Amino acid sequence: MHKRYIAGGVVTAAAAVLYLANASWLASPPDTKPQLLAHRGVYQHYDREGLKNDTCTATRIYKPTHDLLENTVPSMQAAFDAGADAVEIDIHPTTDGDFAVFHDWTVDCRTDGKGTTRELSLAQLKALDIGYGYTHDAGKTFPFRGRFKGQMPSFSEVLSAFPDKAFLINIKSNSPREAEKLDAWLTAHPEARPQRLNVFAGELPGNRLAQLRPELKPVSKSSLRSCGLRYVALGWSGYLPKACRNTVIYVPQNLTWVMWGYPNRLQDRFAKAGSYIYLVGAMQNTNGLPGINTPEDYARVPKSWRMGVATDSIEIIGPLAKGR
């Protein structure tokens, strides 16, 4: 009986130490301004039910309430005007050594052209009508057709249009050669100021960029998984795994409960390791990371959150953040 009491006391004391070591209320968040990341800028939302990697989302948009299309300069301007601190964009290399800002692997879905995006020159891409394929009524009408010819921007045009703004670059392939092309492009364009850029990529280009351009803090699904799993396993001790240092991670709202010290101590640990955290929406069985897109989602962001919030609906979340 006496040994049982001792064992119980040891367990209780260990639990108390574990709790205090990870108590959010005993830590202060970093003294920084929360950052809003606008996925795709302001764009046409679409039905996400049953999405696959090759689904043409332009053919399942909701009835338009504005005239903006993703990955265009006006879309990005609207996102910054709504309160975005950074905008996520998608890039593809072109056959003439540039990069085009466009989402899809092929131009078949959204435009009046055919072919693989990266197998075309910038001039060929700029000749396309990027609003051609959008429809909200199963092809009865195409509200943007004929209105967006020549509006696919180059990467250079985007960075020149917003010289003081930050961007998250999404590399659409999983080839390390893509990282080398981006590195060469940045070397040839010092005015791009890489310090305002971050990168989301496949595992292979992400790893290569980590060697070539660590300042871009490139991340991939595998690096996010590595950091997350290691932190869940070891974070209780206060130790921050190497995979979580000098990087950017995305934490779904429905998984914050497994992130030791959330929110304040978690922020403090990552900030001291040169890392940054974006909160995203509840993880579901869909492609990609969901955003914090509704007032209800944003209400669940702690008042003490001083890091990032990623959203697909900056036009909704931006004003809410400003009000807070």
N, C-alpha and C positions, 0 to 999 in steps of 0.2 A: 504493500500500500504506500509506504514511504517513497519507494522508487518511482511509483506511478505519479505521485505529487511532484517529485523532482522533474520527471520527464515532461509533465504538463507545464511546469513553470518554465522550463527551457523552451518549449514550443511557443508559449505565450510571449516570452521575451524576444524570441527570434521574429515572431510575427510583428511585434511592436517596432523592432529595429527596422524591419523591412518596410513597414508602413511609413515610418518617419523619414526613411531614406528616399522615399518616393512620393511623399506628400506634396501635392501641388501647392497647397496654401502656405507652405513654409518656404517657397521659392518665389522669386520675382521674375517676370517675363523680361526679355531683352527690351532695352529702351529704343525701340524702332517703330516706325509707322507701318501698319499692316499694308500689304501689297495685294492688289487685285489683278489676277491674270485672266484675260478674256480669250477663251478658246475660239479661234477663227474670226475674232472681231464681232461685229453685229451681222448676223446672217439669217437665212431662211431656215427656221426650225422644221423638223420632219418627224414622221412616225418612226420610232425606233423598234417597234415590235418585230421580232424575227429577223433582225439585221444580220447579214453575213459580211465577210470581208469584201465581197465583190458586189454587194447591193448598190444599185444606183439610187442614191438618196435624193437626187434632184427630181426624181419622178414620184416622190412621196412627201413633198413639202406640204405644210398646211397653207391655207389660203393666205396670201401675203398681206401683211399690215404695214410693210415699208418696202423700199426699193433697193435694199442693199444686198449684195452677194458676198459670201466669204472670200477671204484672201484677195480682196481688192483694196486699193488705197482709200476710197470713201468709207468702206466698212471699218477699216482700222481707225480712220479719223473719228468716226462715230463712237467707236469703243473708247478711245482716249477721251473724247468729249464727255462720255458717260461716267468716267472715273477710273478707267483701266490704268494701271501702272505699267503693264506689259501686255503684249498681244502674242498669241501663239499663231505661227504661220507654217505652211508646208512648202518645202522646196524640192525641186528636181534639177539635176544638171542638164544642160542643153548640149547639143552636138557642137556648138561653137564656143564652148568654154564658159558659158554664163550659168546662172541659175534662174529658173522661173518659179514664181510663187503660185502654186496650184495644188489642189488636194489630191486628185486621183492619179492612179498609176497610168491610166489611159485617158485620152481626151474624148472617148466615145460617148460617155454618159452626159456630160454637161454642155458640150460644145457641138458645133456643126462639122467637126473634123473627125478623123479616124487615126488610130495609131497609139503607140506607147509614148508617153509624155517625154521621157528622156531620150527618145530616138528622133526628136525633132529639134530644129534650130529655134532660137529665140524669135527670129523673124516669122517663122512658120506658126509658132504659138501665138504671137501677137496678132496674126491675121485672123484668128478664130473669134467666133461669137461665144463667149463663155456663159452667156445666159440662155443659150439656145434650147437646152434640154429640160429646163425647169417646168414642172406642171403640178398643179394641186388637184386636178380633177380627171386623172387617168388619161391625159392626153387630149382632152377636149379643147383646152386653151393652154397657151404658153406665154405667160405674162411678161417674161423678160426677153423673149426672142427678138433679136434685132437691135437691142438696146445696149449690149455690152460687147460689141465688136471692138477688138483691140485693147481691151481693158485687163488682160492678164499681165500683171506687173513683173518686172525682173526684181531679183533680190536687191540689186543696187538701187533701183528706183524707190523701193520701199524704205531702205535705210536713208536715202537722201531726202525723202519726203518727211521723215521723222528723225532728224539728226540727234535729238536729245531723248529719244524714247527707247524702251527696252523691249526685246523680243525673245520668245522661246521658239527656236527653230526645230521643226519636226522633219527629220530625214526619213524619207519614205522607203528606202531600200535597206537591205542587211549586208551590204558589201563594204568591206574596209576601204575599198578604193574611193567610195563616196566621201569618207572622212578626209582622205588625202586631197581630193578635189576641192573640198571646202577649205582646207588648210591653205592650199595654193591660192585660192581665190582671196582669202583674207590677207594673205601676204601681199598680193597685188593691189589690194584695196585697203590701205591703212586707215582711210577715212571712215571705214565701216565701224571702227572702234569696238573690237571684240569684247571689251569689258562689259558692254551692255547686252550681251547675248548669252543665252543658255541653249542647250541642245537636248532634245529627246530623240533617240535613235534606236535602231536594232542593236543587238548585242555586239556584233562584229565592228560596225562603224563606231559604236559608242566606246568600245575598248581602244580602238585605234586613235580616236580623238582624245581620249584620256592621256595617251602618250604624247600626241602632237600639240594639243591645246587644253591642258588641264584647267585653264582659267574659264573655259566654257562650261565646266562642271557637267559633262555629258552624262546622261542617265538612260537606262533602258529598262524594259520590264524585268530582265534578269537581275540587274543591279538593284532595282527597287525591292525585288523579292529577297535578295541576299541581305540587304540592310534590315528590312522588316523582320525577317525570321531570326536574324542574329540579335536584334534588339529585344524582341520578345523573349528570347532565351536568356539573354545576359543583362539586359537593361536594369533589372531589379537591383543589381549590385552597384549601379552608378556607372558602370563601364560602358563606353560607347564604342562599338566594334569599328574596325577599320573601314568596313564597307559603308559606314554611316558618316564618315568624316570628309569634310571638304566636298560636299555633294548637295544635291537637291532631292528631296523625297516628297511623295504625295501620299497623304494619309486619308483614307475614306472615313467619313463620319461614323459609319457603323462599326468601325474597327478601332476607334480611339481608346476603347476600354482596355485593349491589350497593350497599349503603348505606355509603358511605365512612366509615371510622373505627369501624365497629361492633365491640364495643358501647360502649366507654368514651368514645372521642373523639366519637362520634355523640351520646351522651347529653349530653356537656359542651357541644357546640355548640348543641344545641337548648335546653338549659336556660338558657344565657346569652342566648338570643333570646326567652325567655319562652314557650317551647313545651314540649309534653309528648308523649311517645311511648308508645303501647300496643303491646306485642307481641301478635299474634294467630296463629292456627294457619296451617298451610300453605295457601296460596291454591289453590283447585280450581275446577272448573267448576260452582259452586253459587251460589245466590243469597245475597247478604250476605257478611259477613266471618266466617270460621270462628274458633272460639275455641281456646284452649289447654286441652284437655279431658281429657287422659290423663296418667298419671304419666310416660309416655315423652315426651310433649310438654313437660311441665314440666321434665324433666331436661335438656332442650336450652336452657332459659333460663339465660343465664350467671349465675354466682354474683355477679358484679359489677353485675348489672342493678338499677338503682335507680329505674326509672320504672314504667310500668304493664304489667299483664298482663290481657288480656281473656279471659273464659272463659264457656262455656255450662254448665259443670259445677262451680260454686263448691263444691258439697258434696264434690267430689274434690280440687280444687286448693287450696281454703282451708286444710285441715289440712296439706297438703304445704308450703305457703308458711310456715305457722306453725312447722312443724318445721325448715325451713331457717333 
